[in-house]
Amino acid sequence: MNDPYRPGTPCWIDLMVPDQQAAIDFYCDLFGWQGEVGPPEQGGYSVCTLKGKPVAGIMKAMNQDGTVPDPMPPTAWTTYLSTDAIDATLRSVTEAGGTVVVPPMDVMDLGRMAVIADPAGAVFGLWQPGTFGGAAIVNEHGALVWSELTTPDPDAASAFYSAALPVTATPSEMEGADGYVEFQVDGRAVGGMMDMSKVPPNVTPHWQPYFAVDSVDDIQAAAVRAGATVLAPAFDMVAGRMAVLADPQGGAFSVIAPKAS
């Protein structure tokens, strides 16, 4: 990615974990990333890279004042949607029924961020780029290829996201994907949405990243050897072969070997 992400497009993901170094080791070994704990002035935030370009962030779970949370929040990936005017987007978010979890803040000269919960409780981030636009490699092995919202009410979610951001929620035209909804920006699919009726009852509304891989079965086996849990074993579906995994600290993610388009 050399050009700025269009507003409404997933542009970055990061993971908040109790043991940052263990998470860095796990994902670097699994996907071929490079990463290390960041400097104190950045709160230790780690920008992991692939081929020398940023692909994801990993940070230690902590309160905004630097203290350790008690209780510790669940380990989870956060998807950030791009915006060119974060304050205006936040007004649209609240008017549409969303909740501001973390108010907007400057991240040095890199950009401005905020964290939101949609009306169903799914948490996501907003990113207004400064010198940092987001993931510089996508759609190849070890990098983000898709972002997906799981929600109990797709119609309500469609209305919320379309009101808050310049996205259009459109039923997928992919054969065999009945009921699946695509988020589109300028007519291009940038993410998806599925009904929670298709997931286990203990799953809460959430955004989940998909990483492209060359072999789902090999990655699944490697993840298990490293202590991960298989939430949905490798299976073939309309878009390719995929699996749903949880890292050793519980962070859920999907891997997919996409079918050639």
C-alpha angles and dihedrals in degrees: 000000000000098000128067117270114254113248111272094030121120102251107166143014131199138180127221113205141165092234108040098179092051090052092048090051092048098050096039090053093044100046104021095251126153119223147145137180108285128236121284092250087063093047089252090292110168120215104201117208139203117202087353095303127108117260107158145352130235122193138175114253108255141143120258089259091056097255123130113260118245111226097029112237119240115274107256143158116239121211116211121209117207122244133174093206112033097180093053090045090052091053089053090047094054093042088054093052102266126135128229107231097174116019119231115285137174116249098206106278092321096091144277126287141189134175121227139186116212119223091273093051101257108147123220138157135238121218126194105190124230115163090337118065100179137255110013095195123046138155097035136092111306096010136099112278105164141010121208135192119210110199140162094229115036093179092055091044091050090053093047098049093042089053095045101042139020093264132120122215108218131174109252116255092202111123111252094018097105112169094013116128127208125209107221132194116194089348094306123114110242101164144353144232133212135186117254090231086084096058134067115283094245093061116104126208109286149147115245131193124228118209121205114235135177094227122020093191093053092047092047091052092047092049092051091050088054093052103269125142125233110230095174117011119230111291139164119250139164096281098041140285117322147165135196116226140175120215119233090272094050103262108148122219139154131231124203139182098207122218114248109265 
